[in-house]
């Protein structure tokens, strides 16, 4: 029987059976199986893998393991310079845009509030999600690892946590989104862009207290929802400050 020794690093261990986590383990394989096939067979979606080292040399997903190979598998680390190594896919887009699956609606709204172009559908099937992600070069956000194992998907992120704020923090760390936050640029309801609106133009649509307290307003070009820096904004701004401060202290 042909055997390789595999070692997975960091959060990739979350996908493995307990006995394979955080240590090297031997694994049988067929000589015609690519390393990508082997990795996904163990439950780790290829979108989560950034670097593969076979006997210390970086290799691609099509590498065919040989008997006795020692293979190390690392997750995405956007924040570490790994230029001497072979990345398994194109660099992430400068201005990343997202596609959230049906279970991540709250995360999608948070991302929009922070200015990130994020599509979200309640009712799109897996096939449609794969199509949109590929056609529009959107990073697919999901907690469904089978979806990420679809061979057409190139940019995806498995979301490990359940709490929305923890999800935002996870994504910010993985993709280094801190510098790209732009509040009041995108509608949290429909993802369209917002325009600044003069108070006198929208005065009749505002609750009385809001009209008294605020001077700056934005309106969605698509669904006409009006935004101002009310309590929701203050909460969000506070949250973003905590994220950025945690980042600076690293
Ligand atoms: Zn809108």
Boltz pocket constraint, residues with backbone or C-beta under 6 A from the ligand:
constraints:
  - pocket:
      binder: B
      contacts: [[A, 187], [A, 188], [A, 189], [A, 190], [A, 191], [A, 192], [A, 220], [A, 221], [A, 222], [A, 223], [A, 224], [A, 225]]
      max_distance: 6.0
